[in-house]
Amino acid sequence: MGSASLDERREMGRAARAVAPRSSHAEWVTRDGRTDPIAVIDGQNHSRLAFLVPVRHQRMGANPFAFYRGAAAIMAGDLASTPASGLTVQLGGDAHLSNFGAYASPERHLVVDANDFDETLRGPWEWDLKRLATSFTIAGQYLGLPAEVTRRATARVTRSYRQAMAEYAEMGFLDLWYQTLRVEDLTTTAGVTAEELAMRIERFQRRAMHRTSLQAVGKLTEIVDGQPRIAHRPPVLFSLRDAPLGYDQDVLREVTLSAFADYLDTLDDARHHLVARYEVMDIGVKVVGVGSVGTRCLILLLRGRDEHDPLLLQAKEAGPSVLEAHLDPSPYPNHGQRVVEGQRLVQAQSDPFLGWTSEHIGGHHYYVRQLRDWKGTVDIEGTTPDQLSFYAHLCGRILARGHARSGDPVAISSYLGRGATFDQAITAFAEAYAAQNLEDYERFREAIASGRLPVTVETTDLGGSR
């Protein structure tokens, strides 16, 4: 934005329509030379823990929506060939509907925001919006909703984004920066005040506030020789003492504790002091999510005052963003720092324990966060048309706020305009790309059936993606 006036910023947005007409965003045609999607997935597997790769395939193979969740790298390559206005923001990078949810703010409010930034990078704002809108189309199809119902929910994502961006374009910088959406605000956010919605929000809030470190400790640990340890439930959960990582366990623990000390140095002094008071009791591996399966994801069990004062931290491997093959690379030397700084820029309120580190055996980068702190997610199973539409409105608004914080809301809003031209274009794109995703999913299932991609059937549900 620099020193440009409001009029100049508005004109910048209008001029971008000549670069990429709003109607042009409806286009999706499989281009010649498109990389084989199975090769993209298999290529990612080479940097992952081999014994967990079959778990990833199993989770992605569950249905077309699960496949889409794990196919961010495929879609990144496809989005690189689509029109873009030239206006950039800090992208979440994997903005599907399951990557939005609730968590506790430092002030102990339950806030709603985007919650996954593994792929964050600066780039065209349209990429996030197209991935988010398409996720609603695929979800509606998976739920068996009528095509028109699914189409309306998808269009509502973009309409909500466009209308929210117009609001943010009128705000001062500080007013925008302090914008936060709390769970208790949801009944008025979309003009919905129905009694059923109020009851659902209350239940959602109650469940989310129950999901704490203490609850997670009870679920993810066991007592061994009188001491709490990470439970042994392979292949999705186990202590480092049982990890088939090919390293001497004493060396591995020493390296991990050294990386933990480096993480402390990325916190401000007050939080460094707080976390350093805890004692590390055990370190384990916990499989998370869908697309992240196979990356090195550790959990650290810490004890504070006594066994009733636990803290669970997650150290999640951060490699290059899937967007980096198509955009400028990250300016940060550590990809964990890339994730943390991107999250802080986009989220209104972030986990106070966010930090980053690296380990010195393989040079892998990590970001660190609290494993569970009032975690609330939306399960699409059984979602009704009204619920899907409301959630579409919510996600579109949240995405717009993150983009407005990190980009130029005046220029983006001017580009979008007040009419439904852009909404219709993105809805058409989402339907076309959902068909592409289904085709890729069928090829993925064929690769599993042929033995090209191995699978492992899980028998333990440890709950959630974090």
C-alpha positions in Angstrom: 0.0 0.0 0.0 2.8 2.4 0.8 1.8 6.0 0.6 -1.0 5.4 -2.0 -4.2 7.3 -1.3 -7.6 5.6 -0.9 -8.5 6.7 -4.4 -5.3 5.3 -5.9 -5.9 2.0 -4.0 -9.4 1.8 -5.3 -8.2 2.4 -8.9 -5.5 -0.3 -8.4 -8.3 -2.8 -7.7 -10.4 -1.6 -10.7 -7.4 -1.7 -13.0 -6.7 -5.3 -12.0 -10.0 -6.3 -13.7 -8.2 -5.7 -17.0 -5.5 -8.1 -16.0 -7.9 -10.8 -14.8 -11.6 -10.1 -15.6 -13.8 -11.3 -12.7 -15.7 -13.7 -15.0 -12.4 -15.3 -16.0 -12.1 -17.0 -12.6 -14.9 -19.4 -13.6 -12.4 -21.2 -15.8 -11.0 -24.6 -15.1 -9.7 -26.7 -17.9 -7.2 -29.6 -17.4 -4.2 -28.2 -19.1 -1.8 -30.2 -21.3 1.2 -31.4 -19.4 -0.6 -31.4 -16.1 1.5 -33.3 -13.6 0.2 -36.8 -12.7 -1.6 -36.3 -9.4 -0.5 -39.7 -8.1 3.1 -38.7 -8.9 2.6 -35.5 -6.8 1.4 -37.5 -3.8 4.1 -40.1 -4.2 6.7 -37.4 -4.5 5.7 -36.0 -1.2 6.1 -39.4 0.4 9.8 -39.5 -0.2 10.4 -36.9 2.6 8.0 -38.6 5.0 8.4 -41.4 7.5 8.0 -44.5 5.4 6.1 -46.5 8.0 3.4 -43.8 8.2 2.9 -43.3 4.4 0.4 -46.2 4.2 -1.6 -44.5 6.9 -1.7 -41.3 4.9 -3.0 -43.2 1.8 -5.7 -44.9 3.9 -6.9 -41.6 5.3 -6.9 -39.9 1.9 -8.7 -42.8 0.3 -11.7 -42.6 2.6 -13.8 -40.4 0.3 -13.3 -37.5 -2.2 -13.4 -34.9 0.6 -10.7 -36.6 2.6 -8.7 -36.9 -0.6 -9.1 -33.2 -1.3 -7.9 -32.4 2.2 -4.6 -34.2 1.4 -4.3 -32.8 -2.1 -3.1 -29.3 -1.4 0.1 -29.8 -3.5 -2.0 -31.0 -6.5 -4.2 -28.0 -6.3 -1.3 -25.6 -5.9 0.0 -26.7 -9.2 -3.4 -26.3 -10.8 -4.1 -22.8 -9.3 -0.8 -21.6 -10.7 -2.3 -21.8 -14.2 -5.5 -19.8 -13.2 -6.1 -16.1 -13.6 -4.9 -13.8 -10.8 -5.5 -10.1 -10.2 -1.9 -9.4 -9.1 -3.0 -8.4 -5.6 -1.3 -10.5 -2.9 -1.9 -11.5 0.7 -0.5 -13.9 3.3 -2.2 -17.1 2.1 -3.2 -19.8 4.5 -2.3 -22.1 1.7 -4.7 -24.9 2.5 -8.0 -23.1 3.1 -10.5 -25.9 3.1 -13.4 -25.8 5.4 -12.0 -28.3 8.0 -9.1 -25.9 8.6 -11.3 -23.4 10.4 -12.4 -23.9 14.0 -12.4 -22.6 17.5 -9.6 -22.3 20.1 -8.9 -20.4 23.3 -7.5 -16.9 23.1 -4.9 -15.8 25.6 -7.7 -14.0 27.4 -9.6 -17.3 27.7 -12.3 -16.5 25.2 -13.3 -19.1 22.6 -12.5 -17.5 19.3 -13.2 -18.7 15.7 -10.5 -18.5 13.1 -8.4 -20.3 10.5 -6.3 -22.8 12.3 -3.9 -24.5 9.9 -0.9 -22.7 8.4 1.5 -25.4 7.3 1.4 -24.1 3.7 1.3 -20.4 4.5 3.1 -18.1 2.0 2.5 -14.8 0.3 0.6 -15.1 -2.9 -2.7 -14.4 -4.9 -5.7 -14.0 -2.6 -7.8 -15.8 -5.1 -6.0 -19.1 -4.5 -7.2 -19.4 -0.9 -10.8 -18.4 -1.9 -10.9 -21.0 -4.7 -9.7 -23.7 -2.4 -12.2 -22.8 0.3 -15.2 -22.5 -2.1 -14.3 -25.8 -3.8 -14.2 -27.6 -0.4 -17.8 -26.6 0.2 -18.8 -28.0 -3.2 -17.0 -31.3 -2.5 -18.5 -31.5 1.0 -22.0 -30.9 -0.3 -21.6 -33.6 -2.9 -20.2 -36.0 -0.3 -23.2 -35.3 1.9 -25.5 -36.1 -0.9 -27.1 -32.7 -0.9 -29.1 -31.5 -3.9 -26.9 -29.7 -6.5 -28.7 -26.4 -6.0 -28.3 -26.5 -2.2 -24.6 -27.2 -2.6 -24.3 -24.4 -5.2 -25.9 -21.9 -2.9 -23.6 -22.8 0.0 -20.6 -22.4 -2.3 -21.8 -19.1 -3.6 -22.3 -17.9 0.0 -18.6 -18.4 0.7 -17.6 -15.8 -1.9 -20.5 -13.5 -1.2 -19.6 -13.4 2.5 -15.9 -12.9 1.6 -16.8 -10.0 -0.7 -19.2 -8.3 1.7 -16.7 -8.7 4.6 -13.9 -7.3 2.5 -16.0 -4.2 1.8 -16.5 -3.7 5.5 -12.8 -4.1 6.2 -11.9 -1.6 3.4 -13.7 1.1 5.4 -11.8 0.4 8.7 -8.8 2.0 10.1 -5.7 -0.2 10.4 -6.0 -0.6 14.2 -9.7 -1.3 14.1 -9.1 -4.1 11.5 -6.2 -5.5 13.4 -8.3 -5.9 16.6 -11.2 -7.6 14.8 -12.0 -10.9 16.5 -14.8 -13.3 16.1 -15.8 -15.1 19.3 -18.2 -18.0 19.5 -20.8 -16.1 21.4 -20.8 -13.6 18.5 -22.0 -16.2 16.0 -25.7 -15.7 16.5 -25.5 -12.2 15.1 -22.7 -12.6 12.6 -25.0 -14.0 9.9 -28.2 -12.4 11.1 -29.2 -15.8 12.6 -30.9 -15.8 15.9 -32.9 -19.0 15.8 -33.2 -21.0 19.1 -31.8 -24.1 17.4 -28.6 -22.2 16.4 -28.2 -20.8 19.9 -28.4 -24.3 21.4 -25.9 -25.7 18.8 -23.4 -23.0 19.6 -23.8 -23.6 23.3 -23.1 -27.3 22.8 -20.2 -26.6 20.5 -18.7 -24.2 23.1 -19.2 -26.7 25.9 -17.5 -29.5 24.0 -14.6 -27.3 22.8 -13.9 -26.0 26.4 -13.7 -29.6 27.5 -10.9 -30.3 25.1 -7.9 -29.3 27.2 -4.4 -30.5 27.9 -5.7 -32.3 31.0 -8.3 -34.1 28.9 -5.7 -34.9 26.3 -3.3 -36.3 28.8 -5.9 -38.7 30.0 -6.5 -39.9 26.4 -2.9 -40.0 25.1 -0.9 -41.2 28.1 -0.5 -44.2 30.4 1.4 -44.9 33.6 4.6 -46.8 33.2 6.7 -47.6 36.3 4.7 -45.0 38.2 5.3 -42.2 35.7 3.1 -40.8 33.0 4.3 -41.7 29.5 3.0 -41.4 26.0 0.7 -44.3 25.3 1.8 -47.1 23.0 -0.8 -47.4 20.2 1.1 -47.9 17.0 1.0 -46.9 14.2 -0.7 -43.6 15.2 0.7 -43.0 18.7 3.9 -44.1 20.5 6.7 -42.8 22.7 10.1 -42.1 21.2 11.4 -45.0 23.2 9.4 -47.2 20.9 9.8 -45.2 17.7 11.1 -47.1 14.6 13.1 -44.1 13.4 16.4 -45.7 12.9 18.3 -43.7 15.6 19.7 -44.6 19.0 16.9 -43.6 21.4 19.2 -41.9 23.9 20.7 -39.8 21.1 17.2 -39.0 19.7 16.0 -37.9 23.1 19.0 -35.7 23.6 18.6 -34.1 20.2 14.9 -33.5 20.8 15.5 -31.9 24.2 18.2 -29.7 22.6 15.6 -28.6 20.0 13.2 -27.9 22.8 15.7 -25.6 24.4 16.1 -23.8 21.0 12.3 -23.4 20.8 12.3 -21.7 24.2 14.6 -19.0 22.8 12.0 -18.1 20.2 9.5 -17.2 22.9 9.4 -13.8 24.6 11.0 -13.7 28.0 7.8 -14.0 30.0 6.6 -17.1 28.1 10.1 -18.5 28.1 10.1 -18.3 31.9 6.7 -19.9 32.1 7.4 -22.9 29.8 10.9 -23.4 31.3 9.3 -24.1 34.7 7.8 -27.3 33.3 9.6 -30.6 33.3 9.7 -32.7 30.1 8.3 -36.2 31.1 8.1 -37.9 27.7 8.3 -37.3 24.0 6.2 -39.2 21.5 5.0 -39.4 17.9 1.3 -38.8 17.1 -0.1 -39.1 13.6 -2.3 -36.0 12.8 -4.7 -34.9 10.1 -4.8 -36.3 6.6 -2.3 -34.4 4.4 0.2 -34.1 7.2 0.4 -37.9 7.9 4.0 -39.1 7.5 5.6 -35.8 8.5 7.5 -35.8 11.8 5.0 -34.8 14.4 6.0 -35.0 18.0 4.1 -34.4 21.2 5.9 -33.3 24.4 4.4 -34.2 27.7 5.4 -31.7 30.4 4.5 -31.6 34.1 4.2 -28.4 36.1 3.4 -28.1 39.7 2.3 -31.8 39.9 0.6 -34.5 37.8 -2.6 -32.4 37.8 -0.8 -29.5 36.0 0.2 -30.9 32.6 1.1 -29.2 29.4 1.1 -30.9 26.0 3.0 -29.3 23.2 3.1 -30.4 19.6 6.2 -30.0 17.5 5.1 -30.4 13.9 7.5 -30.7 11.0 7.5 -27.8 8.7 8.9 -28.3 5.2 8.7 -26.0 2.2 5.1 -24.8 1.5 3.5 -26.7 -1.4 3.0 -23.2 -2.9 6.8 -22.5 -3.1 7.1 -24.4 -6.4 4.8 -21.8 -7.9 5.5 -18.6 -5.9 8.5 -16.7 -4.4 10.1 -18.7 -1.7 9.8 -17.9 2.0 12.1 -15.2 3.3 12.6 -17.1 6.6 15.5 -19.5 7.0 13.4 -21.9 9.1 10.1 -23.2 7.8 8.8 -23.4 11.3 9.3 -19.7 11.5 7.5 -19.3 8.2 4.5 -21.0 9.7 4.6 -19.1 12.9 5.0 -15.7 11.4 2.3 -16.4 8.8 -0.1 -17.5 11.5 0.5 -14.4 13.6 -0.1 -12.2 10.6 -3.4 -13.8 9.6 -5.0 -14.8 12.9 -6.6 -12.2 15.2 -5.3 -14.0 18.3 -2.7 -16.8 18.2 -1.5 -19.5 20.5 0.9 -17.8 23.1 3.1 -20.9 22.9 3.8 -20.6 19.2 7.5 -20.9 18.4 9.9 -22.8 16.1 13.0 -24.9 16.2 15.1 -27.5 14.3 16.9 -30.7 15.0 20.4 -31.5 14.0 20.2 -35.1 12.9 18.3 -34.6 9.7 18.0 -30.8 9.7 14.3 -30.9 9.9 12.4 -27.7 10.8 9.5 -27.6 13.3 6.9 -25.2 14.7 5.7 -25.7 18.2 2.2 -25.0 19.7 -0.1 -26.1 22.4 -1.6 -29.5 21.5 -5.1 -28.8 22.7 -6.6 -25.7 24.3 -10.4 -25.6 24.0 -10.3 -27.0 20.5 -13.5 -26.9 18.6 -14.0 -28.3 15.1 -17.0 -28.8 12.8 -17.7 -32.3 11.7 -19.3 -32.3 8.3 -20.9 -35.7 8.8 -24.7 -35.2 9.1 -24.4 -31.5 8.4 -27.7 -30.0 7.2 -28.1 -27.5 4.3 -28.7 -24.6 6.7 -25.7 -25.5 8.8 -23.5 -25.8 5.7 -24.7 -22.4 4.5 -24.1 -20.8 7.8 -20.6 -22.3 8.0 -19.9 -21.1 4.5 -20.8 -17.5 5.6 -18.5 -17.9 8.6 -15.5 -19.2 6.7 -15.8 -16.6 4.0 -15.8 -13.8 6.6 -12.8 -15.3 8.5 -10.8 -15.7 5.3 -11.5 -12.1 4.3 -10.3 -10.8 7.6 -7.0 -12.6 7.4 -6.5 -11.4 3.8 -7.4 -7.8 4.8 -4.9 -7.9 7.7 -2.1 -9.0 5.4 -3.1 -7.4 2.1 -4.9 -4.3 0.8 -8.6 -4.6 1.5 -9.4 -1.4 -0.4 -7.9 -2.7 -3.6 -9.3 -6.2 -3.2 -12.8 -4.9 -2.5 -12.6 -2.5 -5.4 -11.7 -5.4 -7.7 -14.6 -7.6 -6.3 -17.2 -4.8 -6.7 -20.7 -4.9 -5.3 -22.4 -7.3 -7.7 -22.5 -11.1 -7.9 -20.2 -11.4 -10.9 -17.3 -12.8 -8.9 -19.5 -15.0 -6.7 -20.9 -16.7 -9.8 -17.4 -17.2 -11.3 -16.0 -18.8 -8.2 -19.0 -21.1 -7.9 -18.5 -22.2 -11.4 -14.8 -22.8 -10.8 -15.6 -24.8 -7.7 -18.0 -27.1 -9.5 -15.5 -27.7 -12.3 -12.6 -28.3 -9.9 -14.7 -30.6 -7.8 -15.1 -32.8 -10.9 -11.4 -32.7 -11.3 -10.9 -33.7 -7.7 -13.3 -36.7 -8.2 -11.3 -37.8 -11.2 -8.1 -37.6 -9.3 -9.6 -39.4 -6.4 -10.7 -42.3 -8.6 -7.2 -42.5 -10.0 -5.9 -42.5 -6.5 -8.2 -45.4 -5.5 -7.0 -47.3 -8.6 -3.4 -46.8 -7.5 -4.2 -48.3 -4.1 -6.1 -51.2 -5.7 -3.1 -52.0 -8.0 -0.6 -51.9 -5.1 1.2 -48.8 -6.4 0.3 -47.0 -3.2 0.3 -49.2 0.0 -2.3 -48.7 2.7 -2.6 -49.5 6.4 -5.9 -50.0 8.1 -6.1 -48.1 11.4 -7.7 -49.7 14.5 -7.3 -46.8 16.9 -9.1 -43.4 16.9 -7.2 -40.8 18.8 -9.4 -38.0 17.7 -8.8 -34.8 15.8 -6.2 -33.3 13.5 -4.0 -31.7 16.2 
